[in-house]
Amino acid sequence: MRASINMVLIKLSQARIIALAIAGVVLVGLIDYVTGYELSFSVFYLGPVALATWYGSRRSGVFVSVLSSIVWVVVDLSAGHLYTYQAIVVWNGLVRLAFFLISVTLLAALREHLKGEQFLARTDSLTGALNSRAFAERLQFSLALCGRDGKPVTLAYVDLDNFKRINDLQGHGAGDRVLKIVAKTLLDTTRRTDAVARVGGDEFALLLPNTDLAGAQSVISKLEQSLREKMHSGNSPVTCSIGSVTFSKPPVSADEALKAADGVMYKVKREGKNAVAFHIMDASASDAVDPGAAADRRQVARS
């Protein structure tokens, strides 16, 4: 129930969140008026304030905080609460505003902290690409859409050739720089709807939703050329072995899909490295890799 409500609120625009928060303030104000000034009801204004802050923004939270304080003052006076000095009601309103603003500050800080933790939990800290767990979730979702809509999805596995030589001769710092360059090149070459992940020490995976064989060949050819130029400009001996599988019918799980692409990539490694192999899979992932197929550059295998 809570998760469902959260998903609904996340999808709402900031304008709708503010409108919902204002409606909440009005509702609390009405209840506050009906219950009278003898029964304190001010804590319930925190609900709309928290809603505006968490699902909107810090600025939205501040706006609803000011609105809540004004509504509380108006309701308190309208309910017939008499004060010895008029300045007292102003002071009480300001105290409540300060309380709301402190709550907004804490909630906004907590939200940013959680976003940061979520980002780190799903991202490779060195390269900024997705990590294996986050990529598997994206892949499973894309495969499900592939099965539902009948649109193809392409998965590519990229392995860096001669990467160990960089670490051995130039140190791990140089190796880390190469990994960052590769990740940035992959991210810059792909679309926003695609996904790039570091799935091993020197292995990357690339997810291309709604991409058939022709589209995969176009994207991966540009990607390979970009990687080649980056490595050449840096006088790096690193090359890439890439295995690409286009699924017209999705396998049962993300693991099967990854194994299929990984298998095509390893055929490239076994047969000389520094090449790309494309594969079309129409059946189960277990049939995706043909051990007898050669892994020449831009070769297309079918199953």
TORVOPA-12101 format. One line per 10 residues: their letters; for each residue z, y, x of N, C-alpha, C. Coordinates in steps of 0.05 Angstrom, whole numbers. Example, Ala and Ser with C-alpha at 12.3 -4.5 7.8 and 13.67 -1.06 7.14 Angstrom:
2
AS	156 -114 264 156 -90 246 156 -66 264; 142 -45 257 143 -21 273 157 1 258
REM end
This chain:
303
MRASINMVLI	0 -24 17 0 0 0 0 25 18; 18 26 37 20 49 55 -5 52 71; -16 29 81 -40 30 97 -64 40 80; -65 32 55 -87 41 37 -86 71 33; -61 81 28 -58 110 24 -66 125 49; -58 114 72 -65 127 97 -95 129 102; -109 107 95 -138 106 99 -151 127 80; -141 130 56 -152 149 37 -148 177 48; -124 183 57 -118 210 67 -134 217 92; -138 198 109 -153 203 134 -181 211 128
KLSQARIIAL	-193 200 107 -220 206 100 -224 233 87; -202 245 77 -204 271 63 -210 294 83; -225 313 74 -230 337 90 -205 354 92; -204 372 112 -180 389 115 -176 407 91; -198 416 79 -195 433 55 -181 417 32; -188 392 29 -176 376 8 -147 370 14; -141 366 39 -113 361 47 -96 386 41; -107 409 47 -92 434 41 -88 437 11; -110 432 -4 -108 434 -33 -87 414 -44; -86 390 -33 -66 370 -42 -38 379 -35
AIAGVVLVGL	-35 391 -11 -9 401 -2 0 424 -20; -18 442 -27 -11 464 -45 -2 454 -72; -16 434 -82 -9 422 -108 19 410 -106; 25 398 -82 52 387 -78 73 408 -78; 68 431 -66 87 453 -65 92 463 -93; 71 466 -109 74 475 -137 91 456 -153; 85 430 -149 100 409 -164 130 410 -156; 135 412 -130 163 413 -122 177 438 -132; 162 460 -132 173 485 -142 180 484 -171; 163 471 -187 169 468 -216 194 451 -220
IDYVTGYELS	196 429 -205 220 412 -208 244 427 -198; 241 443 -177 263 459 -166 273 479 -187; 254 490 -201 261 510 -222 275 497 -245; 265 474 -254 277 460 -277 306 450 -270; 310 441 -246 337 431 -238 357 453 -234; 348 478 -230 366 500 -227 375 504 -198; 386 528 -193 393 535 -165 417 521 -155; 433 509 -173 458 496 -164 452 469 -150; 429 458 -156 421 432 -143 400 438 -122; 407 434 -97 389 439 -75 365 420 -75
FSVFYLGPVA	342 432 -73 317 416 -75 298 423 -52; 307 440 -34 289 451 -14 279 430 6; 293 408 10 284 388 30 258 375 21; 253 375 -5 229 361 -15 204 377 -10; 206 402 -2 183 418 6 172 407 32; 188 391 46 178 379 72 155 360 67; 154 348 44 132 329 38 105 342 41; 99 364 26 73 378 29 69 389 57; 90 399 69 88 409 96 79 387 116; 92 364 113 85 342 131 57 332 126
LATWYGSRRS	49 331 100 22 323 93 1 341 106; 5 367 104 -14 386 115 -15 385 145; 7 379 158 8 378 187 -4 353 198; 3 330 186 -5 304 197 -35 298 192; -44 304 168 -71 298 161 -90 322 163; -78 346 166 -94 370 169 -93 380 198; -76 400 202 -73 411 229 -47 426 231; -40 435 255 -16 451 259 -18 477 242; -42 489 242 -46 514 227 -42 509 197; -52 487 188 -48 481 159 -18 477 153
GVFVSVLSSI	-4 464 171 25 460 167 40 487 166; 32 506 184 45 532 184 39 546 157; 14 545 148 7 558 123 24 547 100; 26 521 98 41 508 76 71 514 79; 80 516 104 109 523 109 115 551 97; 98 570 103 102 598 92 100 597 62; 81 583 51 78 581 22 103 568 10; 113 547 22 137 534 11 161 552 12; 164 568 33 187 586 34 185 608 13; 161 618 8 157 639 -13 163 627 -40
VWVVVDLSAG	152 603 -45 157 590 -71 187 585 -75; 201 576 -54 229 571 -57 244 597 -65; 238 619 -51 251 645 -57 245 653 -86; 220 651 -95 213 659 -122 227 642 -142; 228 616 -138 241 597 -156 271 603 -157; 283 608 -134 311 612 -132 319 637 -148; 303 659 -146 309 683 -160 303 680 -190; 281 665 -196 274 662 -224 294 644 -239; 307 627 -224 327 609 -237 353 624 -243; 355 649 -235 379 665 -241 400 665 -220
HLYTYQAIVV	394 657 -196 414 656 -175 419 685 -166; 444 694 -169 452 721 -161 464 722 -134; 457 742 -118 468 744 -91 483 771 -89; 503 771 -72 518 796 -67 500 817 -55; 483 809 -36 464 827 -24 436 814 -26; 416 831 -32 389 820 -34 379 809 -7; 390 820 14 381 811 41 388 781 45; 408 771 30 416 743 34 393 724 26; 379 730 4 358 712 -4 335 713 16; 330 737 28 310 738 49 318 722 73
WNGLVRLAFF	343 724 81 354 708 104 351 678 98; 359 670 74 357 641 68 328 632 68; 310 649 58 281 642 59 271 639 88; 280 657 105 272 655 133 283 631 147; 308 624 140 320 600 152 304 575 144; 297 573 118 281 551 109 253 550 123; 242 574 126 216 576 140 219 566 169; 240 574 182 245 564 210 247 534 210; 261 523 191 265 494 189 238 480 185; 221 491 168 195 479 163 177 481 188
LISVTLLAAL	178 504 202 162 508 225 170 490 248; 196 485 251 205 466 271 195 438 265; 195 431 239 185 405 231 155 403 237; 140 425 232 111 425 237 106 421 267; 121 435 284 118 433 313 123 404 322; 144 392 312 151 365 320 130 344 311; 122 348 286 102 329 275 75 332 289; 67 356 295 41 361 309 42 348 337; 65 352 351 68 340 378 68 310 376; 81 299 356 82 269 353 54 259 347
REHLKGEQFL	39 273 331 12 264 324 -6 264 349; -4 285 365 -21 287 389 -13 265 409; 13 259 410 22 238 428 12 211 419; 12 206 393 2 180 383 -28 178 387; -42 200 383 -71 199 388 -77 193 418; -60 204 435 -64 198 464 -58 169 470; -37 159 458 -30 130 462 -52 112 451; -63 119 428 -84 103 416 -109 104 433; -115 127 444 -138 130 462 -135 112 487; -111 113 499 -106 97 523 -107 68 517
ARTDSLTGAL	-97 60 493 -97 32 485 -125 20 481; -144 38 476 -171 29 470 -191 36 492; -182 49 512 -201 59 533 -193 49 560; -214 44 576 -210 37 604 -201 62 619; -179 61 632 -167 85 644 -184 97 667; -199 80 681 -214 89 704 -240 102 695; -255 89 677 -282 98 671 -285 114 645; -265 112 627 -267 126 602 -283 110 581; -294 87 588 -308 70 569 -288 55 553; -297 42 531 -279 26 516 -269 2 532
NSRAFAERLQ	-245 -8 525 -236 -33 538 -245 -57 522; -239 -80 532 -249 -105 520 -240 -108 491; -215 -102 485 -205 -106 458 -218 -87 438; -221 -62 445 -234 -43 427 -263 -49 423; -276 -59 445 -305 -65 443 -308 -90 424; -291 -109 427 -293 -133 409 -290 -126 380; -273 -106 374 -270 -97 346 -295 -84 336; -307 -66 353 -332 -53 346 -354 -73 342; -355 -93 360 -376 -113 359 -374 -130 333; -349 -138 327 -345 -154 303 -354 -139 278
FSLALCGRDG	-347 -113 277 -355 -96 254 -386 -94 252; -399 -90 275 -428 -88 275 -441 -114 267; -430 -136 275 -441 -162 268 -438 -167 238; -415 -158 227 -411 -160 198 -432 -144 182; -437 -120 192 -458 -103 179 -485 -116 182; -490 -128 205 -516 -142 209 -519 -164 189; -498 -179 184 -499 -201 164 -502 -191 136; -490 -168 130 -491 -157 103 -518 -143 97; -527 -126 116 -550 -110 111 -576 -122 122; -574 -142 138 -597 -155 150 -611 -138 172
KPVTLAYVDL	-596 -119 183 -607 -102 204 -599 -114 231; -618 -113 250 -612 -125 276 -591 -110 292; -578 -124 310 -559 -111 329 -564 -123 357; -563 -107 377 -568 -116 404 -543 -113 421; -537 -133 437 -514 -134 455 -525 -139 483; -517 -122 502 -526 -125 530 -501 -127 548; -504 -144 568 -484 -148 588 -495 -138 615; -480 -121 628 -488 -108 653 -469 -117 675; -480 -129 696 -463 -137 719 -474 -123 744; -456 -112 760 -463 -98 784 -467 -117 808
DNFKRINDLQ	-491 -118 818 -496 -135 842 -486 -121 867; -476 -137 886 -467 -127 912 -444 -108 910; -429 -108 888 -407 -90 885 -384 -97 904; -380 -122 909 -359 -130 928 -363 -119 956; -389 -116 963 -395 -105 989 -385 -76 992; -386 -61 970 -376 -33 970 -346 -33 975; -332 -50 960 -303 -51 964 -295 -60 992; -309 -80 1002 -302 -91 1028 -308 -71 1051; -331 -57 1050 -340 -40 1072 -330 -11 1069; -328 -1 1045 -321 27 1041 -294 32 1028
GHGAGDRVLK	-282 10 1018 -256 13 1005 -258 15 975; -235 11 962 -234 10 933 -239 38 921; -234 59 936 -239 86 926 -269 90 921; -285 80 940 -314 82 937 -324 64 914; -311 41 911 -318 24 888 -311 36 861; -289 50 860 -281 64 836 -301 86 829; -311 100 849 -331 121 844 -356 109 833; -364 86 842 -389 73 832 -385 65 803; -361 54 797 -356 46 769 -356 70 750; -346 93 759 -346 117 743 -375 126 738
IVAKTLLDTT	-391 125 759 -419 134 757 -434 116 737; -430 90 739 -443 71 721 -435 76 692; -409 79 688 -399 84 661 -410 110 649; -410 131 665 -420 157 656 -450 155 650; -465 140 666 -494 137 662 -499 122 636; -483 101 631 -486 85 606 -480 103 582; -458 118 584 -450 135 561 -470 157 556; -481 169 578 -500 190 575 -527 181 564; -534 156 570 -560 145 562 -561 135 534; -538 127 523 -537 115 496 -531 136 474
RRTDAVARVG	-534 127 450 -529 144 427 -500 145 420; -492 164 403 -464 166 395 -455 142 378; -475 129 365 -468 106 348 -466 80 364; -475 81 390 -472 58 407 -444 56 419; -439 34 432 -412 31 444 -416 20 473; -401 31 491 -401 22 519 -373 14 527; -370 -9 540 -344 -18 548 -345 -30 576; -322 -28 590 -318 -42 615 -303 -67 608; -316 -90 611 -304 -115 602 -295 -133 625; -298 -123 650 -289 -138 673 -288 -119 697
GDEFALLLPN	-282 -130 720 -280 -113 744 -305 -97 749; -328 -110 749 -353 -96 754 -373 -103 732; -363 -109 708 -380 -116 685 -377 -97 662; -400 -90 650 -400 -72 627 -415 -85 604; -408 -77 580 -422 -87 556 -432 -63 540; -455 -67 528 -468 -46 513 -475 -56 485; -466 -42 465 -472 -50 437 -491 -29 425; -513 -39 414 -534 -22 402 -538 -30 373; -523 -18 354 -527 -25 326 -555 -17 316; -565 -31 296 -590 -25 283 -613 -22 304
TDLAGAQSVI	-613 -40 323 -632 -39 345 -646 -66 348; -673 -66 344 -688 -91 347 -696 -94 376; -713 -114 381 -722 -120 409 -736 -96 422; -755 -84 407 -770 -61 418 -751 -38 425; -732 -33 407 -713 -11 412 -695 -18 436; -687 -43 438 -670 -51 460 -685 -48 487; -710 -56 487 -726 -54 512 -729 -25 520; -733 -7 500 -736 21 506 -710 33 518; -688 28 504 -662 39 513 -654 28 540; -655 2 543 -645 -11 567 -663 -5 591
SKLEQSLREK	-689 -2 586 -707 6 608 -700 33 619; -694 52 601 -686 79 610 -659 78 624; -642 62 613 -615 59 625 -617 47 653; -633 26 656 -636 13 682 -648 33 702; -668 49 694 -680 68 711 -660 89 720; -643 98 701 -623 118 707 -602 107 727; -594 82 723 -575 70 742 -587 67 769; -613 59 770 -626 56 796 -627 82 811; -634 104 797 -635 130 809 -608 140 819; -587 135 803 -560 143 811 -551 128 836
MHSGNSPVTC	-556 102 837 -548 86 860 -564 94 885; -590 99 881 -607 107 903 -599 134 915; -593 153 897 -585 180 907 -559 179 922; -542 159 916 -517 157 929 -517 138 952; -541 128 960 -545 109 982 -527 84 978; -526 76 953 -509 52 946 -526 27 945; -517 5 956 -532 -20 955 -530 -34 927; -515 -22 909 -510 -35 883 -535 -34 866; -541 -57 854 -562 -59 834 -549 -72 809; -565 -76 788 -554 -86 763 -570 -110 753
SIGSVTFSKP	-555 -130 743 -566 -153 729 -558 -150 700; -578 -149 682 -573 -143 654 -584 -165 636; -567 -175 619 -576 -194 599 -573 -182 571; -594 -182 556 -594 -170 529 -601 -190 508; -585 -191 486 -590 -209 464 -592 -192 438; -614 -195 424 -618 -182 398 -613 -202 376; -594 -197 359 -586 -215 337 -599 -206 311; -616 -223 300 -627 -217 273 -609 -230 252; -596 -251 260 -575 -264 243 -550 -266 260; -528 -254 252 -504 -253 269 -491 -280 273
PVSADEALKA	-478 -284 296 -462 -307 301 -435 -305 285; -419 -326 287 -395 -326 272 -375 -305 282; -373 -302 308 -353 -284 319 -364 -267 342; -348 -247 349 -355 -230 371 -355 -246 397; -337 -265 400 -335 -281 424 -361 -296 429; -373 -307 408 -398 -322 410 -420 -303 419; -421 -279 408 -441 -260 415 -439 -252 445; -414 -247 453 -409 -240 481 -417 -263 500; -411 -287 493 -419 -310 509 -449 -312 512; -463 -306 490 -492 -308 490 -504 -287 510
ADGVMYKVKR	-495 -262 508 -505 -241 526 -496 -247 555; -472 -257 558 -461 -263 585 -478 -285 597; -486 -305 581 -502 -327 591 -530 -318 600; -542 -299 585 -568 -289 593 -566 -273 619; -544 -257 621 -539 -242 646 -536 -260 670; -521 -282 667 -516 -299 690 -542 -314 698; -560 -318 680 -586 -329 688 -601 -310 706; -599 -284 699 -611 -264 717 -598 -265 744; -572 -268 745 -557 -269 771 -566 -293 787; -569 -316 774 -576 -340 788 -605 -340 799
EGKNAVAFHI	-622 -324 786 -650 -325 792 -659 -301 808; -641 -288 822 -649 -267 840 -636 -240 837; -621 -236 815 -607 -210 810 -627 -187 806; -616 -163 802 -631 -139 800 -655 -141 781; -649 -151 756 -670 -155 736 -658 -153 708; -675 -153 688 -667 -152 661 -680 -175 646; -664 -188 629 -675 -209 611 -668 -202 583; -688 -204 565 -683 -199 536 -686 -225 521; -668 -228 501 -668 -253 486 -666 -246 456; -680 -260 439 -678 -257 410 -664 -281 399
MDASASDAVD	-642 -277 384 -627 -299 373 -630 -299 342; -641 -320 332 -644 -323 303 -625 -343 291; -612 -359 308 -594 -380 298 -566 -375 307; -551 -396 312 -523 -392 321 -523 -384 350; -501 -372 359 -499 -362 386 -500 -385 407; -493 -409 399 -493 -431 417 -522 -438 425; -542 -430 409 -570 -435 415 -583 -412 429; -567 -391 435 -580 -366 445 -589 -368 473; -578 -386 489 -585 -387 518 -600 -412 523; -624 -409 533 -641 -431 540 -639 -435 570
PGAAADRRQV	-626 -456 579 -621 -460 608 -647 -462 624; -669 -469 610 -694 -473 625 -710 -448 627; -702 -426 614 -718 -401 614 -714 -386 640; -735 -375 651 -733 -358 675 -722 -331 667; -712 -317 686 -699 -291 681 -715 -269 696; -741 -268 692 -757 -247 705 -752 -221 691; -759 -199 705 -754 -172 694 -768 -169 667; -752 -160 647 -762 -154 620 -774 -179 606; -765 -202 614 -774 -226 601 -761 -228 573; -775 -238 554 -765 -242 527 -763 -272 521
ARS	-739 -281 514 -735 -309 506 -729 -310 477; -735 -331 463 -730 -334 435 -716 -360 429; -699 -360 409 -686 -385 400 -685 -385 370
REM end
